Amino acid sequence: MKLEHDTASRDSAWLGIGAVLAAIGASVYCVGPLLLISLGIGGAWMSILTSMETVRPFFLVLTLIFIGLSYRKLYLIPDSCEEGEVCASSEVKRKQRMIFWISSVLILMLLAFPWYALFFME
């Protein structure tokens, strides 16, 4: 059963990592130039980053899929842990859910950045 727990733990980690990477991909065309300009780096080559806007919908959907899969893993699929294992602890489950909600809010804020970035540029 230890191997099954390790696999479930790795699956959960990959879901979170996938959601973060997809969110970064979805917002790189807007966050990238703003970050570079705030660091004092400019130039015409930054227009290359804005060309990623065409693939933004793909990354947006991919991010939402990963968040949905993570929610499914935490709330809808019953635990396959035996009594006495770390994953059977309600404290561990509570921490996992807290991390899920905090990271989901941050990821969704990153996805929505192109819509509220205009307020920072005024």
N, CA, C and O atoms as CSV, one atom per row, in Angstrom:
chain,resi,resn,atom,element,x,y,z
A,1,MET,N,N,0.807,-1.188,0.000
A,1,MET,CA,C,0.000,0.000,0.000
A,1,MET,C,C,0.858,1.264,0.000
A,1,MET,O,O,0.399,2.324,-0.424
A,2,LYS,N,N,2.083,1.159,0.466
A,2,LYS,CA,C,2.979,2.313,0.511
A,2,LYS,C,C,3.221,2.847,-0.901
A,2,LYS,O,O,3.255,4.060,-1.108
A,3,LEU,N,N,3.388,1.955,-1.864
A,3,LEU,CA,C,3.626,2.359,-3.238
A,3,LEU,C,C,2.420,3.114,-3.793
A,3,LEU,O,O,2.585,4.087,-4.529
A,4,GLU,N,N,1.214,2.675,-3.447
A,4,GLU,CA,C,-0.006,3.336,-3.910
A,4,GLU,C,C,-0.092,4.754,-3.356
A,4,GLU,O,O,-0.503,5.671,-4.067
A,5,HIS,N,N,0.291,4.943,-2.096
A,5,HIS,CA,C,0.279,6.280,-1.489
A,5,HIS,C,C,1.295,7.188,-2.169
A,5,HIS,O,O,1.007,8.355,-2.432
A,6,ASP,N,N,2.488,6.656,-2.456
A,6,ASP,CA,C,3.516,7.445,-3.121
A,6,ASP,C,C,3.049,7.893,-4.497
A,6,ASP,O,O,3.295,9.031,-4.896
A,7,THR,N,N,2.376,7.007,-5.227
A,7,THR,CA,C,1.866,7.339,-6.547
A,7,THR,C,C,0.791,8.410,-6.450
A,7,THR,O,O,0.781,9.344,-7.252
A,8,ALA,N,N,-0.107,8.293,-5.488
A,8,ALA,CA,C,-1.158,9.301,-5.307
A,8,ALA,C,C,-0.566,10.645,-4.937
A,8,ALA,O,O,-1.046,11.681,-5.398
A,9,SER,N,N,0.466,10.644,-4.116
A,9,SER,CA,C,1.119,11.888,-3.721
A,9,SER,C,C,1.797,12.546,-4.918
A,9,SER,O,O,1.718,13.764,-5.084
A,10,ARG,N,N,2.455,11.757,-5.742
A,10,ARG,CA,C,3.105,12.299,-6.939
A,10,ARG,C,C,2.073,12.842,-7.917
A,10,ARG,O,O,2.299,13.880,-8.537
A,11,ASP,N,N,0.932,12.149,-8.065
A,11,ASP,CA,C,-0.122,12.623,-8.954
A,11,ASP,C,C,-0.635,13.982,-8.503
A,11,ASP,O,O,-0.847,14.870,-9.328
A,12,SER,N,N,-0.834,14.149,-7.208
A,12,SER,CA,C,-1.308,15.428,-6.679
A,12,SER,C,C,-0.285,16.531,-6.945
A,12,SER,O,O,-0.650,17.648,-7.311
A,13,ALA,N,N,0.977,16.218,-6.762
A,13,ALA,CA,C,2.025,17.217,-6.995
A,13,ALA,C,C,2.055,17.617,-8.464
A,13,ALA,O,O,2.185,18.802,-8.773
A,14,TRP,N,N,1.938,16.659,-9.370
A,14,TRP,CA,C,1.967,16.971,-10.795
A,14,TRP,C,C,0.761,17.802,-11.216
A,14,TRP,O,O,0.877,18.647,-12.103
A,15,LEU,N,N,-0.394,17.577,-10.596
A,15,LEU,CA,C,-1.566,18.388,-10.912
A,15,LEU,C,C,-1.331,19.846,-10.539
A,15,LEU,O,O,-1.672,20.746,-11.306
A,16,GLY,N,N,-0.756,20.082,-9.377
A,16,GLY,CA,C,-0.464,21.450,-8.949
A,16,GLY,C,C,0.587,22.114,-9.818
A,16,GLY,O,O,0.437,23.273,-10.206
A,17,ILE,N,N,1.636,21.394,-10.121
A,17,ILE,CA,C,2.705,21.936,-10.964
A,17,ILE,C,C,2.169,22.241,-12.353
A,17,ILE,O,O,2.499,23.274,-12.936
A,18,GLY,N,N,1.347,21.349,-12.882
A,18,GLY,CA,C,0.758,21.569,-14.205
A,18,GLY,C,C,-0.116,22.808,-14.242
A,18,GLY,O,O,-0.078,23.573,-15.206
A,19,ALA,N,N,-0.905,23.008,-13.191
A,19,ALA,CA,C,-1.779,24.190,-13.135
A,19,ALA,C,C,-0.960,25.473,-13.090
A,19,ALA,O,O,-1.300,26.444,-13.767
A,20,VAL,N,N,0.099,25.491,-12.314
A,20,VAL,CA,C,0.938,26.688,-12.210
A,20,VAL,C,C,1.622,26.978,-13.542
A,20,VAL,O,O,1.632,28.123,-13.993
A,21,LEU,N,N,2.192,25.959,-14.175
A,21,LEU,CA,C,2.878,26.173,-15.451
A,21,LEU,C,C,1.920,26.626,-16.545
A,21,LEU,O,O,2.259,27.487,-17.357
A,22,ALA,N,N,0.725,26.046,-16.565
A,22,ALA,CA,C,-0.263,26.464,-17.564
A,22,ALA,C,C,-0.704,27.901,-17.319
A,22,ALA,O,O,-0.912,28.650,-18.273
A,23,ALA,N,N,-0.849,28.299,-16.063
A,23,ALA,CA,C,-1.225,29.691,-15.752
A,23,ALA,C,C,-0.130,30.656,-16.168
A,23,ALA,O,O,-0.415,31.735,-16.687
A,24,ILE,N,N,1.112,30.277,-15.947
A,24,ILE,CA,C,2.229,31.128,-16.374
A,24,ILE,C,C,2.234,31.243,-17.890
A,24,ILE,O,O,2.444,32.328,-18.432
A,25,GLY,N,N,2.005,30.131,-18.573
A,25,GLY,CA,C,1.938,30.171,-20.034
A,25,GLY,C,C,0.805,31.039,-20.543
A,25,GLY,O,O,0.942,31.709,-21.566
A,26,ALA,N,N,-0.325,31.030,-19.827
A,26,ALA,CA,C,-1.478,31.817,-20.253
A,26,ALA,C,C,-1.265,33.309,-20.056
A,26,ALA,O,O,-1.875,34.110,-20.764
A,27,SER,N,N,-0.428,33.698,-19.128
A,27,SER,CA,C,-0.276,35.123,-18.848
A,27,SER,C,C,1.091,35.678,-19.218
A,27,SER,O,O,1.370,36.845,-18.946
A,28,VAL,N,N,1.945,34.876,-19.828
A,28,VAL,CA,C,3.306,35.329,-20.127
A,28,VAL,C,C,3.327,36.493,-21.114
A,28,VAL,O,O,4.220,37.338,-21.043
A,29,TYR,N,N,2.381,36.554,-22.018
A,29,TYR,CA,C,2.402,37.630,-23.001
A,29,TYR,C,C,2.105,38.989,-22.373
A,29,TYR,O,O,2.465,40.026,-22.930
A,30,CYS,N,N,1.455,38.983,-21.227
A,30,CYS,CA,C,1.118,40.254,-20.578
A,30,CYS,C,C,2.034,40.532,-19.384
A,30,CYS,O,O,2.500,41.657,-19.206
A,31,VAL,N,N,2.289,39.517,-18.574
A,31,VAL,CA,C,3.111,39.690,-17.387
A,31,VAL,C,C,4.576,39.889,-17.779
A,31,VAL,O,O,5.275,40.695,-17.165
A,32,GLY,N,N,5.040,39.170,-18.785
A,32,GLY,CA,C,6.444,39.254,-19.208
A,32,GLY,C,C,6.881,40.656,-19.571
A,32,GLY,O,O,7.842,41.159,-18.988
A,33,PRO,N,N,6.206,41.320,-20.527
A,33,PRO,CA,C,6.614,42.683,-20.875
A,33,PRO,C,C,6.503,43.668,-19.709
A,33,PRO,O,O,7.356,44.540,-19.548
A,34,LEU,N,N,5.445,43.527,-18.893
A,34,LEU,CA,C,5.288,44.425,-17.751
A,34,LEU,C,C,6.430,44.237,-16.758
A,34,LEU,O,O,6.952,45.213,-16.218
A,35,LEU,N,N,6.816,43.001,-16.516
A,35,LEU,CA,C,7.925,42.721,-15.610
A,35,LEU,C,C,9.237,43.273,-16.168
A,35,LEU,O,O,10.021,43.878,-15.437
A,36,LEU,N,N,9.469,43.064,-17.454
A,36,LEU,CA,C,10.702,43.559,-18.061
A,36,LEU,C,C,10.765,45.083,-18.056
A,36,LEU,O,O,11.821,45.661,-17.797
A,37,ILE,N,N,9.645,45.731,-18.340
A,37,ILE,CA,C,9.613,47.197,-18.318
A,37,ILE,C,C,9.847,47.712,-16.905
A,37,ILE,O,O,10.558,48.699,-16.718
A,38,SER,N,N,9.260,47.059,-15.913
A,38,SER,CA,C,9.465,47.509,-14.531
A,38,SER,C,C,10.906,47.324,-14.077
A,38,SER,O,O,11.364,48.012,-13.165
A,39,LEU,N,N,11.621,46.399,-14.708
A,39,LEU,CA,C,13.038,46.198,-14.401
A,39,LEU,C,C,13.936,47.120,-15.224
A,39,LEU,O,O,15.155,47.118,-15.054
A,40,GLY,N,N,13.331,47.908,-16.118
A,40,GLY,CA,C,14.104,48.835,-16.933
A,40,GLY,C,C,14.625,48.223,-18.211
A,40,GLY,O,O,15.480,48.808,-18.876
A,41,ILE,N,N,14.130,47.069,-18.562
A,41,ILE,CA,C,14.557,46.402,-19.787
A,41,ILE,C,C,13.494,46.663,-20.842
A,41,ILE,O,O,12.318,46.379,-20.616
A,42,GLY,N,N,13.879,47.185,-21.962
A,42,GLY,CA,C,12.914,47.489,-23.016
A,42,GLY,C,C,13.480,47.138,-24.367
A,42,GLY,O,O,14.622,46.696,-24.486
A,43,GLY,N,N,12.680,47.338,-25.369
A,43,GLY,CA,C,13.142,47.097,-26.722
A,43,GLY,C,C,12.035,46.515,-27.580
A,43,GLY,O,O,11.015,46.035,-27.085
A,44,ALA,N,N,12.268,46.574,-28.874
A,44,ALA,CA,C,11.273,46.076,-29.822
A,44,ALA,C,C,11.128,44.557,-29.745
A,44,ALA,O,O,10.089,44.014,-30.120
A,45,TRP,N,N,12.145,43.883,-29.268
A,45,TRP,CA,C,12.082,42.418,-29.192
A,45,TRP,C,C,11.012,41.935,-28.220
A,45,TRP,O,O,10.623,40.768,-28.264
A,46,MET,N,N,10.530,42.817,-27.342
A,46,MET,CA,C,9.497,42.409,-26.392
A,46,MET,C,C,8.177,42.101,-27.093
A,46,MET,O,O,7.310,41.451,-26.509
A,47,SER,N,N,8.012,42.552,-28.327
A,47,SER,CA,C,6.789,42.245,-29.058
A,47,SER,C,C,6.674,40.745,-29.338
A,47,SER,O,O,5.584,40.244,-29.615
A,48,ILE,N,N,7.783,40.043,-29.267
A,48,ILE,CA,C,7.754,38.585,-29.440
A,48,ILE,C,C,6.927,37.956,-28.332
A,48,ILE,O,O,6.198,36.993,-28.571
A,49,LEU,N,N,7.033,38.494,-27.114
A,49,LEU,CA,C,6.260,37.952,-25.999
A,49,LEU,C,C,4.767,38.161,-26.196
A,49,LEU,O,O,3.968,37.316,-25.792
A,50,THR,N,N,4.378,39.274,-26.810
A,50,THR,CA,C,2.955,39.518,-27.029
A,50,THR,C,C,2.383,38.628,-28.125
A,50,THR,O,O,1.165,38.478,-28.218
A,51,SER,N,N,3.221,38.048,-28.940
A,51,SER,CA,C,2.714,37.131,-29.966
A,51,SER,C,C,2.184,35.834,-29.357
A,51,SER,O,O,1.529,35.052,-30.046
A,52,MET,N,N,2.455,35.600,-28.099
A,52,MET,CA,C,1.946,34.402,-27.421
A,52,MET,C,C,0.465,34.514,-27.094
A,52,MET,O,O,-0.139,33.554,-26.615
A,53,GLU,N,N,-0.123,35.677,-27.347
A,53,GLU,CA,C,-1.541,35.880,-27.044
A,53,GLU,C,C,-2.423,34.903,-27.814
A,53,GLU,O,O,-3.514,34.566,-27.355
A,54,THR,N,N,-1.972,34.450,-28.962
A,54,THR,CA,C,-2.785,33.526,-29.760
A,54,THR,C,C,-2.946,32.167,-29.098
A,54,THR,O,O,-3.939,31.482,-29.345
A,55,VAL,N,N,-1.994,31.757,-28.263
A,55,VAL,CA,C,-2.105,30.456,-27.589
A,55,VAL,C,C,-2.645,30.591,-26.167
A,55,VAL,O,O,-2.761,29.596,-25.451
A,56,ARG,N,N,-2.973,31.803,-25.758
A,56,ARG,CA,C,-3.490,32.034,-24.405
A,56,ARG,C,C,-4.748,31.234,-24.100
A,56,ARG,O,O,-4.831,30.667,-23.010
A,57,PRO,N,N,-5.733,31.150,-24.989
A,57,PRO,CA,C,-6.930,30.356,-24.670
A,57,PRO,C,C,-6.616,28.887,-24.379
A,57,PRO,O,O,-7.244,28.276,-23.515
A,58,PHE,N,N,-5.651,28.325,-25.096
A,58,PHE,CA,C,-5.252,26.936,-24.849
A,58,PHE,C,C,-4.707,26.784,-23.436
A,58,PHE,O,O,-5.093,25.860,-22.720
A,59,PHE,N,N,-3.821,27.674,-23.029
A,59,PHE,CA,C,-3.255,27.610,-21.680
A,59,PHE,C,C,-4.299,27.894,-20.608
A,59,PHE,O,O,-4.256,27.313,-19.524
A,60,LEU,N,N,-5.230,28.783,-20.910
A,60,LEU,CA,C,-6.289,29.093,-19.969
A,60,LEU,C,C,-7.139,27.842,-19.688
A,60,LEU,O,O,-7.414,27.517,-18.533
A,61,VAL,N,N,-7.543,27.158,-20.742
A,61,VAL,CA,C,-8.338,25.934,-20.588
A,61,VAL,C,C,-7.524,24.858,-19.882
A,61,VAL,O,O,-8.042,24.153,-19.016
A,62,LEU,N,N,-6.260,24.731,-20.246
A,62,LEU,CA,C,-5.394,23.732,-19.614
A,62,LEU,C,C,-5.260,23.994,-18.112
A,62,LEU,O,O,-5.281,23.058,-17.312
A,63,THR,N,N,-5.124,25.248,-17.735
A,63,THR,CA,C,-5.038,25.606,-16.319
A,63,THR,C,C,-6.307,25.217,-15.578
A,63,THR,O,O,-6.247,24.628,-14.499
A,64,LEU,N,N,-7.448,25.544,-16.154
A,64,LEU,CA,C,-8.716,25.219,-15.511
A,64,LEU,C,C,-8.924,23.707,-15.406
A,64,LEU,O,O,-9.512,23.231,-14.435
A,65,ILE,N,N,-8.454,22.962,-16.380
A,65,ILE,CA,C,-8.533,21.493,-16.314
A,65,ILE,C,C,-7.692,20.975,-15.151
A,65,ILE,O,O,-8.149,20.121,-14.391
A,66,PHE,N,N,-6.470,21.483,-15.006
A,66,PHE,CA,C,-5.611,21.039,-13.906
A,66,PHE,C,C,-6.204,21.404,-12.549
A,66,PHE,O,O,-6.141,20.605,-11.615
A,67,ILE,N,N,-6.774,22.589,-12.429
A,67,ILE,CA,C,-7.411,22.970,-11.166
A,67,ILE,C,C,-8.594,22.057,-10.890
A,67,ILE,O,O,-8.797,21.629,-9.754
A,68,GLY,N,N,-9.371,21.758,-11.911
A,68,GLY,CA,C,-10.503,20.850,-11.748
A,68,GLY,C,C,-10.079,19.447,-11.346
A,68,GLY,O,O,-10.719,18.822,-10.501
A,69,LEU,N,N,-9.004,18.951,-11.946
A,69,LEU,CA,C,-8.502,17.622,-11.583
A,69,LEU,C,C,-7.987,17.600,-10.145
A,69,LEU,O,O,-8.151,16.607,-9.436
A,70,SER,N,N,-7.369,18.687,-9.725
A,70,SER,CA,C,-6.901,18.769,-8.344
A,70,SER,C,C,-8.074,18.792,-7.369
A,70,SER,O,O,-8.027,18.146,-6.323
A,71,TYR,N,N,-9.116,19.530,-7.710
A,71,TYR,CA,C,-10.320,19.568,-6.873
A,71,TYR,C,C,-10.934,18.166,-6.784
A,71,TYR,O,O,-11.330,17.708,-5.712
A,72,ARG,N,N,-10.998,17.509,-7.928
A,72,ARG,CA,C,-11.548,16.145,-7.969
A,72,ARG,C,C,-10.751,15.209,-7.066
A,72,ARG,O,O,-11.325,14.399,-6.338
A,73,LYS,N,N,-9.436,15.324,-7.119
A,73,LYS,CA,C,-8.563,14.463,-6.317
A,73,LYS,C,C,-8.754,14.714,-4.819
A,73,LYS,O,O,-8.744,13.774,-4.024
A,74,LEU,N,N,-8.925,15.978,-4.438
A,74,LEU,CA,C,-9.034,16.313,-3.019
A,74,LEU,C,C,-10.426,16.105,-2.437
A,74,LEU,O,O,-10.552,15.752,-1.265
A,75,TYR,N,N,-11.470,16.315,-3.228
A,75,TYR,CA,C,-12.814,16.325,-2.674
A,75,TYR,C,C,-13.728,15.196,-3.163
A,75,TYR,O,O,-14.619,14.780,-2.423
A,76,LEU,N,N,-13.540,14.700,-4.356
A,76,LEU,CA,C,-14.498,13.756,-4.927
A,76,LEU,C,C,-14.056,12.303,-4.895
A,76,LEU,O,O,-14.891,11.406,-4.777
A,77,ILE,N,N,-12.758,12.058,-4.997
A,77,ILE,CA,C,-12.258,10.683,-4.993
A,77,ILE,C,C,-11.993,10.259,-3.559
A,77,ILE,O,O,-11.282,10.950,-2.829
A,78,PRO,N,N,-12.563,9.121,-3.144
A,78,PRO,CA,C,-12.306,8.669,-1.768
A,78,PRO,C,C,-10.834,8.289,-1.570
A,78,PRO,O,O,-10.163,7.822,-2.489
A,79,ASP,N,N,-10.362,8.504,-0.349
A,79,ASP,CA,C,-8.968,8.175,-0.026
A,79,ASP,C,C,-8.741,6.676,-0.083
A,79,ASP,O,O,-9.616,5.882,0.263
A,80,SER,N,N,-7.555,6.308,-0.524
A,80,SER,CA,C,-7.176,4.896,-0.567
A,80,SER,C,C,-6.073,4.622,0.454
A,80,SER,O,O,-5.227,3.754,0.243
A,81,CYS,N,N,-6.086,5.365,1.557
A,81,CYS,CA,C,-5.072,5.211,2.596
A,81,CYS,C,C,-5.549,4.228,3.657
A,81,CYS,O,O,-6.730,4.172,4.002
A,82,GLU,N,N,-4.608,3.471,4.152
A,82,GLU,CA,C,-4.906,2.584,5.272
A,82,GLU,C,C,-4.702,3.341,6.573
A,82,GLU,O,O,-3.987,4.341,6.627
A,83,GLU,N,N,-5.342,2.844,7.612
A,83,GLU,CA,C,-5.214,3.467,8.931
A,83,GLU,C,C,-3.749,3.463,9.366
A,83,GLU,O,O,-3.063,2.448,9.240
A,84,GLY,N,N,-3.280,4.582,9.871
A,84,GLY,CA,C,-1.906,4.689,10.349
A,84,GLY,C,C,-0.964,5.329,9.347
A,84,GLY,O,O,0.138,5.729,9.724
A,85,GLU,N,N,-1.354,5.440,8.087
A,85,GLU,CA,C,-0.510,6.102,7.097
A,85,GLU,C,C,-0.667,7.614,7.216
A,85,GLU,O,O,-1.668,8.111,7.732
A,86,VAL,N,N,0.317,8.316,6.739
A,86,VAL,CA,C,0.312,9.775,6.842
A,86,VAL,C,C,-0.885,10.370,6.097
A,86,VAL,O,O,-1.506,11.317,6.579
A,87,CYS,N,N,-1.206,9.825,4.940
A,87,CYS,CA,C,-2.288,10.405,4.142
A,87,CYS,C,C,-3.656,10.196,4.771
A,87,CYS,O,O,-4.621,10.837,4.355
A,88,ALA,N,N,-3.767,9.321,5.757
A,88,ALA,CA,C,-5.038,9.085,6.437
A,88,ALA,C,C,-5.332,10.144,7.491
A,88,ALA,O,O,-6.455,10.219,7.990
A,89,SER,N,N,-4.363,10.948,7.831
A,89,SER,CA,C,-4.513,11.980,8.849
A,89,SER,C,C,-5.411,13.115,8.347
A,89,SER,O,O,-5.246,13.599,7.228
A,90,SER,N,N,-6.348,13.525,9.176
A,90,SER,CA,C,-7.226,14.624,8.788
A,90,SER,C,C,-6.451,15.941,8.736
A,90,SER,O,O,-6.815,16.839,7.977
A,91,GLU,N,N,-5.397,16.066,9.525
A,91,GLU,CA,C,-4.561,17.271,9.511
A,91,GLU,C,C,-3.852,17.420,8.162
A,91,GLU,O,O,-3.761,18.525,7.627
A,92,VAL,N,N,-3.357,16.323,7.618
A,92,VAL,CA,C,-2.679,16.356,6.319
A,92,VAL,C,C,-3.676,16.747,5.239
A,92,VAL,O,O,-3.373,17.577,4.383
A,93,LYS,N,N,-4.856,16.157,5.274
A,93,LYS,CA,C,-5.887,16.461,4.281
A,93,LYS,C,C,-6.297,17.937,4.369
A,93,LYS,O,O,-6.513,18.583,3.344
A,94,ARG,N,N,-6.402,18.463,5.586
A,94,ARG,CA,C,-6.775,19.858,5.774
A,94,ARG,C,C,-5.705,20.785,5.193
A,94,ARG,O,O,-6.028,21.786,4.554
A,95,LYS,N,N,-4.434,20.451,5.414
A,95,LYS,CA,C,-3.339,21.261,4.870
A,95,LYS,C,C,-3.316,21.199,3.345
A,95,LYS,O,O,-3.077,22.211,2.688
A,96,GLN,N,N,-3.561,20.022,2.783
A,96,GLN,CA,C,-3.600,19.880,1.325
A,96,GLN,C,C,-4.698,20.756,0.735
A,96,GLN,O,O,-4.498,21.423,-0.280
A,97,ARG,N,N,-5.855,20.745,1.380
A,97,ARG,CA,C,-6.968,21.557,0.885
A,97,ARG,C,C,-6.679,23.042,1.023
A,97,ARG,O,O,-7.043,23.825,0.146
A,98,MET,N,N,-6.032,23.440,2.108
A,98,MET,CA,C,-5.682,24.845,2.293
A,98,MET,C,C,-4.690,25.291,1.218
A,98,MET,O,O,-4.842,26.366,0.638
A,99,ILE,N,N,-3.683,24.473,0.955
A,99,ILE,CA,C,-2.706,24.789,-0.089
A,99,ILE,C,C,-3.391,24.850,-1.448
A,99,ILE,O,O,-3.072,25.712,-2.266
A,100,PHE,N,N,-4.334,23.938,-1.693
A,100,PHE,CA,C,-5.074,23.941,-2.955
A,100,PHE,C,C,-5.807,25.258,-3.153
A,100,PHE,O,O,-5.721,25.855,-4.227
A,101,TRP,N,N,-6.535,25.727,-2.128
A,101,TRP,CA,C,-7.329,26.944,-2.278
A,101,TRP,C,C,-6.448,28.183,-2.399
A,101,TRP,O,O,-6.752,29.078,-3.187
A,102,ILE,N,N,-5.372,28.249,-1.636
A,102,ILE,CA,C,-4.469,29.403,-1.741
A,102,ILE,C,C,-3.827,29.446,-3.122
A,102,ILE,O,O,-3.793,30.500,-3.758
A,103,SER,N,N,-3.322,28.316,-3.587
A,103,SER,CA,C,-2.674,28.296,-4.905
A,103,SER,C,C,-3.688,28.521,-6.021
A,103,SER,O,O,-3.356,29.147,-7.028
A,104,SER,N,N,-4.912,28.027,-5.869
A,104,SER,CA,C,-5.936,28.254,-6.895
A,104,SER,C,C,-6.266,29.735,-7.024
A,104,SER,O,O,-6.421,30.245,-8.134
A,105,VAL,N,N,-6.373,30.420,-5.904
A,105,VAL,CA,C,-6.651,31.864,-5.943
A,105,VAL,C,C,-5.500,32.597,-6.622
A,105,VAL,O,O,-5.730,33.470,-7.459
A,106,LEU,N,N,-4.265,32.249,-6.271
A,106,LEU,CA,C,-3.104,32.902,-6.892
A,106,LEU,C,C,-3.037,32.610,-8.389
A,106,LEU,O,O,-2.726,33.497,-9.185
A,107,ILE,N,N,-3.327,31.375,-8.769
A,107,ILE,CA,C,-3.313,30.991,-10.184
A,107,ILE,C,C,-4.392,31.748,-10.946
A,107,ILE,O,O,-4.140,32.243,-12.045
A,108,LEU,N,N,-5.589,31.845,-10.379
A,108,LEU,CA,C,-6.677,32.562,-11.051
A,108,LEU,C,C,-6.377,34.053,-11.152
A,108,LEU,O,O,-6.765,34.698,-12.126
A,109,MET,N,N,-5.693,34.603,-10.160
A,109,MET,CA,C,-5.272,36.005,-10.247
A,109,MET,C,C,-4.264,36.191,-11.372
A,109,MET,O,O,-4.302,37.194,-12.084
A,110,LEU,N,N,-3.365,35.229,-11.535
A,110,LEU,CA,C,-2.389,35.283,-12.617
A,110,LEU,C,C,-3.083,35.179,-13.973
A,110,LEU,O,O,-2.703,35.867,-14.921
A,111,LEU,N,N,-4.093,34.326,-14.066
A,111,LEU,CA,C,-4.836,34.195,-15.318
A,111,LEU,C,C,-5.600,35.471,-15.665
A,111,LEU,O,O,-5.715,35.832,-16.836
A,112,ALA,N,N,-6.113,36.141,-14.663
A,112,ALA,CA,C,-6.905,37.351,-14.890
A,112,ALA,C,C,-6.039,38.591,-15.047
A,112,ALA,O,O,-6.570,39.674,-15.291
A,113,PHE,N,N,-4.742,38.470,-14.918
A,113,PHE,CA,C,-3.848,39.621,-14.973
A,113,PHE,C,C,-4.035,40.493,-16.210
A,113,PHE,O,O,-4.025,41.717,-16.083
A,114,PRO,N,N,-4.204,39.919,-17.399
A,114,PRO,CA,C,-4.383,40.788,-18.570
A,114,PRO,C,C,-5.587,41.724,-18.460
A,114,PRO,O,O,-5.592,42.784,-19.086
A,115,TRP,N,N,-6.587,41.367,-17.695
A,115,TRP,CA,C,-7.772,42.200,-17.571
A,115,TRP,C,C,-7.573,43.320,-16.555
A,115,TRP,O,O,-8.143,44.398,-16.722
A,116,TYR,N,N,-6.790,43.101,-15.522
A,116,TYR,CA,C,-6.585,44.171,-14.550
A,116,TYR,C,C,-5.201,44.816,-14.661
A,116,TYR,O,O,-4.874,45.677,-13.845
A,117,ALA,N,N,-4.396,44.440,-15.619
A,117,ALA,CA,C,-3.073,45.048,-15.814
A,117,ALA,C,C,-3.173,46.505,-16.226
A,117,ALA,O,O,-2.267,47.294,-15.960
A,118,LEU,N,N,-4.272,46.863,-16.874
A,118,LEU,CA,C,-4.435,48.246,-17.307
A,118,LEU,C,C,-4.437,49.225,-16.149
A,118,LEU,O,O,-4.021,50.373,-16.306
A,119,PHE,N,N,-4.898,48.786,-14.990
A,119,PHE,CA,C,-4.909,49.653,-13.816
A,119,PHE,C,C,-3.509,49.973,-13.312
A,119,PHE,O,O,-3.288,51.018,-12.701
A,120,PHE,N,N,-2.545,49.056,-13.572
A,120,PHE,CA,C,-1.166,49.283,-13.144
A,120,PHE,C,C,-0.407,50.172,-14.116
A,120,PHE,O,O,0.610,50.764,-13.753
A,121,MET,N,N,-0.886,50.270,-15.332
A,121,MET,CA,C,-0.170,51.012,-16.363
A,121,MET,C,C,-0.636,52.459,-16.474
A,121,MET,O,O,-0.082,53.223,-17.265
A,122,GLU,N,N,-1.632,52.844,-15.705
A,122,GLU,CA,C,-2.128,54.227,-15.760
A,122,GLU,C,C,-1.213,55.169,-15.029
A,122,GLU,O,O,-1.479,56.370,-14.976
